[in-house]
Amino acid sequence: MTRHIDIRKNTYLDSVSLMSMSTKANAVEGVTQALLGMATPMNKEVLLNVGVQDPAIDAAKPSDLMIVIDAADDVIEDAIRAVNDILARKTRSADGAAEGRYRTLDGAFAEVPDTNLVLISVNGAYAAREARKALAAGKHVMIFSANVSVEDEIELKNLAHAKGLLLMGPDCGTAILNGTGLAFANAVRRGSIGIVGASGTGSQEISVRVHDFGGGVSQLIGTGGRDLSAEVGGLMMIDGIEALAADPETEVIVVVSKPPAEEVADKVLGVLGGTGKPAVVCFLGSPRTESGYPNVQLVSGTKPAALAAVLATGVDESTLDLHALNIPLIEEVRAKLAPEQKYVRGLFCGGTLCDEAMFAALAKFDNVHSNIQKDPAYVLGATDASREHTFLDMGDDDFTDGRPHPMIDPSLRLQRLVQEADDPEVGVIAMDFILGFGAHEDPVGVTVPAIEEAKAKAAARGQHLEILGYVLGTDLDTPALAGQVAQLEAAGVTIASSSTNLGLLAREFVAKGDNR
Amino acid sequence: MRAQTATAVRLRAVSVDTRLADRLGPGLVSVGSVHSIHDRAVNVRTADGLLCCLATGDLEDAPRTVRIDADSWATARWDVGAPVDVDLTGATGWLPSPADLSGLTPSGLLRAAAAIDRQLPRPAGRTDFERASADLLGRRTTQLAAALQAQDAAATTRTAEALVGLGAGLTPSGDDVLTGLLVLAAAEGMRLASARPALRAAVADRLEARTTAVSAAMLTEAADGRARQRLHDLVAAIAADSADGDLATAIRRVREIGHSSGADVLAGMRLGLTVESLLRSSTTGHRPRRTPSPDWSPTSTDPHPQERET
């Protein structure tokens, strides 16, 4: 065992960064423990109490960061390097030295001319103007902003196509390019599966499931949710597929979207068929089952999509943990619910996750209400009370008007959770928790008090309220998947292993006999 | 690494702590030089050594803080040591007013403490350091509660001093606990007001030698009953003694501060509420004071005598 002590002078990282750094440092293989703290006299005393003593620590000032690493002799150098890497990344982003702030795109291009991608997140009214500038300068573009007109979208996508550039968006929430996550993205292994997605959280979910099945992602290209409409005609989807077809690192292509316009679906399938690479297509909620091309497989959900893609890379299915539905668990939960507890309430941050759970419910029930229901008779507004089975996409415009997305600001969802618990006909509340770049730093921790409150309300009237959670993330994410899951389990929440299973479990928990 | 810019960053203020504004003067002012940089906040050290903060407009008001207009923030490029100018013209002044807790019964205070307790996480320390500091924090907090309850000024100062700079984070946990307690004790109508001189003494001396600069600034302000707005909102929600939902929301908002800072602040407030309840129930016929205690002076001349560049 070797002890390494490092004092970083005048290092001011915020508490969240310090904690995540401590968590990551302790996860480094071979590290017995890594201690991080500001060098206040009291903290030095605590270190002394746990047997850490050193002249460098004695000399340190309260503005200095103390780092103590205990690790096995043969890995201490690796451990130090790993911790220093984390620190270097953190300090770089915290002190702003490696990132410039510029008033205009022209200013930025002048200073860093070799940039090749621009992420635009300004008011939608100005996004197209900025995107035109970026394309004119020969840069790929990702437009995070919503509220860009469809006319502008078509013009920009045609312009980008003519220049051989990507135009991802508008309203594009996720991408992973050459291993770098943009906007909302998860830390997943790099590999040979390329994803093109018109639905942001659907793409994130597939990337995470691929990672869980041991696969990796070459590129994840977002198109924006309107790309497969009849008007836009899949301009970016088709360019994205062709980019992946030409990419030597990509062996398998996955496409995910809500059901496209029929003629656009035909076109997309045709392009995929022409690539010759194995392809998996998930048009969520679409009745199609045959693609018409031998190399293109249609699947019904995000988990089947990830599994099919990983198997197409040559992995032996018998070596995978498929996370099959836990049938005894379903029986167990059914037994706990009272006869009147026949409804599911789904409170979602992720639009595609909401869709997938809603489609699972629709396969068995008619009375499914939602703010994203296609059938006008079952559409609920943001201010409407839930009815029967209700699935809410709380990241949709009617909930986010004037406030941040629930992946960042959970307050509205917390209120709704407690509110749903007042309804004695509710048996199951299903929720997603999305980790990764851009998301809330502790989505589970911030929700646990509301979960406890909701359960207590039901318990007060003698009912068991089943809370079913799914955490979209990996153990490479910050916070890590395992910690978030453990917090939920400690709060009595049942964990689904995927978005697909979340929908199926929620439905089956309340599907006692024939309760259509 | 970019070269340091020689020109000052120039920014427009949306709102400003009125005490800081009095110190800086009106119009376009030179605030000082950049001390440290975070995503949405930049700390600036004034020429006379005061650590203050520039924050993006979407953050809340807080002591020594200037909230900056989003457009001008977007143009800023920060470098440690670079000078910063801010235009305070038209900025709204922020002045927190202490809530009045005199109307609460001992059981009302305990209800509020229980509401906080329900939302406190129960994390288990992972490293030896985290476990040892959490353990020490727990013991010293208990000692402080006993000293406050016994109305023993010397023991109050001694035990509070032992919390300064203790624990994880840029604002160590012990400082966060003290901040929650100090802000609560500064509410009107508190029996705890009599303990404020003893608590203030614990955070008066050589603070920047005992904790981080940011934390020292937080404690100095908290000693004057001042903290970021959401702490005041929580005290006001406790004072309202009304719908549980409002209180729970106010508690949750405080909990969301930092990684564990918010939970530590809540622990300090819970401690204060519990002690206050005991103090009120132990004195028959006691009527809490509505007037501020003698040491409370919102216009004290120099509240930060120990803030000096080291």
Interface residues (C-beta under 8 A of the other chain):
Chain A: Y12 L13 D14 S15 V16 L18 M19 S20 S22 T23 N26 Q33 A34 L35 L36 G37 M38 T40 P41 M42 N43 V46 L47 N49 V50 V52 K61 P62 S63 V68 S93 A94 D95 G96 A97 A98 G100 R101 Y102 R103 S411 L414 Q415 V418 E441 D442 G445 V446 V448 P449 E452 E453
Chain B: M1 R2 H35 S36 I37 H38 D39 N43 A74 T75 A76 R77 W78 D79 V80 R118 Q119 P121 R126 T127 D128 F129 E130 A132 S133 L136 A162 L163 V164 G165 L166 G167 A168 G169 L170 T171 P172 G174 E208 A209 R210 T211 T212 A213 V214 G245 A248 T249 R252 R255 E256 G258 H259 S260 S261 T310
